[in-house]
Amino acid sequence: MISPKKLILPTFSALGLITVAKSDRTLSLEKDEKELVRSLTSINKLAIKSFQNQVHCFAFRQTEHGDILDCIDINKQLAFDHPLLKNHTIQFAVAEYRHQVFGAKVNFSIWEPEVSPTQFSSASMLIAQGSTEQFQSIRAGWIVYQWLNQNHSRLYTYWTADGFIKTGCYNILCPGFVQVSARIPFGILFGPVSVYDGPQYEVGIRIYKDGNTGDWWLVVYDENVGYWPNSLFTKAGLGHGASLVAYGGEVYSPVKEKSPSMGSAHFPSEGYLKAAYVTNFEVVEGSVATKPLFPVTLFSSTPNFWYNAIFFGGPGKCV
């Protein structure tokens, strides 16, 4: 049985994430630009066109949206350029077991806010551990960010093992994440998207720690997309579980630009069908075996829930 006291931190963190996102727009895109230059050499690999064994190959194909997916031998993907993963092997068998907080899941309503080339707007789940200097985190959700994926709402992740100092990146722009799914790549376009006062569409995302290997797995639409190997993290960080789970929205724009909208571009007070929301959020704590997912008990001084949902978003336009 999970005590309500233990769950106050994850729930308030979800609400705090929105606040932090609004105040975080003073940051510069210089960090992202440097990261892109640093990553170009690593990611400039020739695609291996091998279709003999589709289990071990990401097929070359063009999606209905025009995206080109090249085929790369699963054992030669960028993840294994990481020095800690030189002798790593692909792992498909997964058992869910971990003490402390070792997993979380959530459903996000999918929206497609308008952004300029220097802005982004996203909704994501964050799992984190560690002090400021040793902060380690994994984030996953949808994002509209032209620098990363052109326009439209797409699947993304971001991870770090040292507070964003030397490690971490979006998606697979640096060594680390091991992709195992040939159906759901990073950057896949979400569609259709939710309509204001109309149909609502969701994506379900789960991140959990394998009790045998310690790897952190990403699951999207009930499919194992891949994992961040436990060797990327320290025992003081995500190598020994997580202490923070947060859900919410985030936007970014340069200081002199008006901020983009978040979610549906409408305030949380408008509620279901009109505001963006997260729902079905669950966390995993304690020594439990198969699929140990339990509902989160919500605590808030200003509750605004729809079937255990948290609404977020707004029109932006702030400078």
C-alpha positions in Angstrom: 0.0 0.0 0.0 1.5 3.4 -1.0 1.1 6.0 1.6 -0.3 9.4 0.5 2.7 11.2 2.1 5.2 9.6 -0.3 3.2 10.7 -3.3 2.9 14.4 -2.4 6.3 15.1 -4.0 5.5 13.5 -7.4 2.2 15.3 -7.7 3.3 18.7 -6.6 6.3 18.3 -8.9 3.9 17.9 -11.8 2.3 21.2 -11.0 5.7 22.8 -10.3 7.0 21.7 -13.7 4.5 24.0 -15.3 5.7 26.9 -13.2 9.4 26.2 -13.9 8.7 25.9 -17.6 7.2 29.4 -17.7 10.2 31.0 -15.9 12.7 29.0 -17.8 12.4 31.0 -21.1 15.4 33.2 -20.2 17.7 30.4 -21.2 19.6 30.7 -24.5 19.5 28.4 -27.5 23.3 28.5 -27.6 23.5 25.3 -25.5 21.3 23.5 -28.1 23.3 24.8 -31.0 26.6 23.6 -29.4 25.1 20.3 -28.7 24.0 19.9 -32.3 27.5 20.7 -33.6 29.0 18.2 -31.0 26.6 15.5 -32.2 27.0 15.9 -35.9 30.2 13.8 -36.1 28.8 11.1 -34.0 25.5 10.7 -35.9 27.0 11.0 -39.4 26.9 7.2 -40.0 26.1 5.5 -43.3 22.9 3.5 -43.2 23.3 -0.2 -43.5 20.8 -1.5 -46.1 20.2 -5.1 -44.9 16.8 -6.6 -45.0 17.7 -10.2 -44.4 16.8 -10.2 -40.8 14.2 -7.6 -39.9 14.4 -8.4 -36.2 17.8 -6.9 -36.1 17.4 -4.1 -38.6 15.5 -0.8 -38.6 13.9 -1.0 -42.1 14.5 1.8 -44.7 11.2 3.3 -45.6 9.3 6.5 -46.1 6.3 7.1 -43.9 3.0 8.5 -45.0 4.2 11.9 -43.7 7.3 11.9 -45.8 9.8 11.0 -43.1 12.7 8.8 -44.2 13.8 6.0 -41.9 17.1 4.3 -42.8 18.1 0.8 -41.8 20.9 0.4 -39.3 22.1 -2.9 -37.8 20.7 -2.9 -34.3 24.2 -3.8 -32.9 25.8 -0.8 -34.7 23.4 1.9 -33.7 24.8 5.1 -32.1 24.1 4.0 -28.5 27.1 1.6 -28.6 29.5 4.5 -29.4 29.2 5.4 -25.7 32.4 4.2 -23.9 30.4 2.5 -21.1 28.5 0.4 -23.6 31.3 -1.1 -25.7 30.5 -4.6 -24.5 26.8 -4.1 -24.2 24.3 -6.6 -25.7 20.7 -6.2 -26.8 18.2 -7.2 -24.1 14.6 -8.1 -24.9 13.4 -10.1 -21.9 12.2 -7.6 -19.2 11.1 -8.2 -15.7 9.7 -5.3 -13.7 11.1 -5.2 -10.1 12.7 -2.4 -8.1 12.7 -0.8 -4.7 11.9 2.9 -4.2 10.4 4.7 -7.2 11.3 2.7 -10.2 8.7 3.4 -12.8 5.8 5.7 -13.8 3.2 6.0 -16.6 0.9 8.6 -17.9 -1.4 9.5 -20.8 -1.0 12.9 -22.4 -3.6 14.6 -24.6 -1.8 15.4 -27.9 -1.8 19.0 -29.2 0.1 20.8 -31.9 0.8 24.4 -30.7 2.3 26.8 -33.2 6.0 27.7 -32.6 8.6 29.8 -34.3 11.9 28.2 -35.5 13.6 29.3 -32.2 10.8 28.0 -29.9 9.4 24.8 -28.6 6.3 23.6 -26.8 6.0 20.2 -25.2 4.2 17.9 -22.7 6.3 15.3 -20.9 6.9 13.0 -17.9 10.1 13.4 -16.0 11.8 10.8 -13.8 14.8 12.1 -11.8 17.3 11.6 -9.0 20.4 13.3 -7.5 21.7 16.6 -6.4 22.2 19.7 -8.6 25.7 18.6 -9.5 24.8 15.0 -10.0 21.3 15.4 -11.3 20.2 12.5 -13.5 16.9 12.5 -15.4 14.9 10.9 -18.2 12.1 12.9 -19.9 9.7 11.6 -22.5 6.6 13.0 -24.2 5.6 15.0 -27.3 7.2 18.2 -28.6 6.8 20.7 -31.4 10.4 21.9 -32.0 11.6 22.8 -35.5 15.3 22.5 -34.6 14.7 18.9 -33.6 11.9 17.6 -35.8 10.6 20.4 -38.0 7.0 21.1 -37.3 4.2 19.0 -35.9 3.8 17.1 -32.6 6.3 14.3 -32.3 7.7 11.7 -29.8 10.8 12.9 -28.0 13.0 12.1 -25.1 15.8 13.9 -23.2 18.2 12.4 -20.7 21.3 13.4 -18.7 23.6 11.8 -16.2 25.4 14.9 -14.9 23.0 17.8 -14.7 23.3 18.6 -18.5 27.0 19.4 -18.2 28.7 16.8 -20.4 26.2 14.0 -20.9 22.7 13.7 -22.4 20.8 14.8 -25.5 17.5 14.7 -27.3 16.4 11.3 -28.7 19.5 9.5 -30.1 21.6 12.5 -31.0 24.3 11.1 -28.8 25.3 7.6 -27.6 23.2 6.1 -24.8 19.7 5.1 -25.7 19.4 1.6 -27.2 16.5 1.3 -29.7 14.8 -2.1 -30.1 11.5 -1.2 -31.8 11.4 -1.0 -35.6 7.9 0.4 -35.5 8.2 3.5 -33.2 11.3 5.6 -33.8 12.0 8.9 -32.1 10.5 11.8 -34.0 7.5 9.8 -35.1 4.6 12.1 -35.9 1.6 12.0 -33.7 -1.7 12.2 -35.6 -4.5 13.0 -35.4 -4.1 15.6 -32.7 -6.8 16.9 -30.3 -9.3 19.4 -31.4 -10.6 22.3 -29.2 -14.1 21.4 -28.0 -13.9 18.3 -30.2 -12.2 14.8 -30.3 -9.4 14.3 -27.9 -6.4 12.0 -28.7 -3.9 10.7 -26.2 -0.5 9.0 -26.1 0.4 6.6 -23.3 4.0 6.6 -22.1 5.6 4.5 -19.5 9.2 4.5 -18.1 10.2 1.7 -15.8 13.4 0.2 -14.3 14.1 -3.4 -15.0 14.6 -5.2 -11.7 17.2 -7.6 -13.2 19.4 -5.4 -15.4 18.6 -2.0 -13.9 18.0 -0.6 -17.4 15.3 2.1 -17.8 12.8 1.1 -20.4 10.7 3.4 -22.5 7.2 2.1 -23.5 5.0 4.0 -26.0 1.5 2.7 -26.9 2.4 -0.5 -25.0 5.4 -1.2 -27.2 9.0 -1.4 -25.8 10.8 1.3 -27.8 14.2 0.8 -26.2 16.1 1.5 -23.0 18.8 3.6 -21.3 21.4 1.1 -19.9 21.9 1.2 -16.2 25.6 1.8 -16.8 24.9 5.3 -18.0 23.9 6.3 -14.4 25.5 6.2 -10.9 24.2 4.7 -7.8 23.7 8.1 -6.3 21.4 8.8 -9.3 19.1 6.8 -11.5 21.3 3.7 -11.1 19.5 3.2 -7.7 16.0 4.3 -8.6 14.3 7.7 -8.7 13.0 10.1 -6.2 11.1 12.5 -8.4 8.3 11.9 -11.0 6.8 15.0 -12.7 4.1 15.5 -15.3 3.2 18.7 -17.2 3.9 21.1 -20.0 7.0 23.1 -21.0 7.6 25.9 -23.4 10.7 27.8 -24.5 11.4 31.0 -26.4 14.4 33.5 -26.6 14.2 36.4 -24.2 13.0 39.0 -26.8 10.3 36.8 -28.4 6.8 36.3 -27.2 6.4 32.8 -25.7 4.6 30.1 -27.6 1.3 28.6 -26.4 1.3 25.6 -24.2 -1.0 22.6 -24.8 -4.2 23.7 -26.4 -3.4 27.4 -25.9 -6.3 27.6 -23.4 -6.1 27.8 -19.7 -6.7 24.8 -17.3 -9.9 26.4 -16.0 -11.7 25.6 -19.2 -11.4 21.9 -18.5 -11.9 18.8 -20.6 -12.3 19.1 -24.4 -10.7 22.6 -24.2 -7.5 22.4 -22.1 -4.6 20.0 -22.4 -4.4 17.3 -19.7 -2.5 14.4 -18.3 -4.3 11.4 -16.9 -3.9 7.8 -15.9 -0.7 8.8 -14.0 0.7 6.1 -11.9 4.0 5.5 -10.0 5.7 2.4 -8.8 7.2 2.1 -5.3 8.4 -0.7 -3.1 9.4 -4.4 -3.6 6.8 -5.6 -6.1 6.9 -8.1 -9.0 5.0 -8.1 -12.3 3.7 -4.7 -13.5 3.6 -3.0 -10.1 1.7 0.1 -11.1 -0.5 1.9 -8.6 -2.7 5.0 -9.0 -1.4 8.3 -7.6 -3.3 10.0 -4.9 -3.7 13.7 -5.8 -3.0 16.6 -3.4 -3.5 20.2 -4.4 -4.6 23.4 -2.8 -6.5 24.3 -6.0 -7.7 20.9 -7.4 -8.9 20.9 -11.0 -9.3 17.3 -11.9 -11.2 15.4 -14.5 -11.2 11.7 -13.7 -7.9 12.0 -11.9 -6.5 14.4 -14.5 -4.3 17.5 -14.3 -5.1 20.3 -16.8 -2.4 22.6 -18.0 -1.6 25.1 -20.7 -2.2 28.7 -21.8 -2.0 31.1 -24.8 1.6 32.3 -24.0 2.5 35.6 -25.7 4.5 36.7 -22.7 7.8 38.5 -23.0 
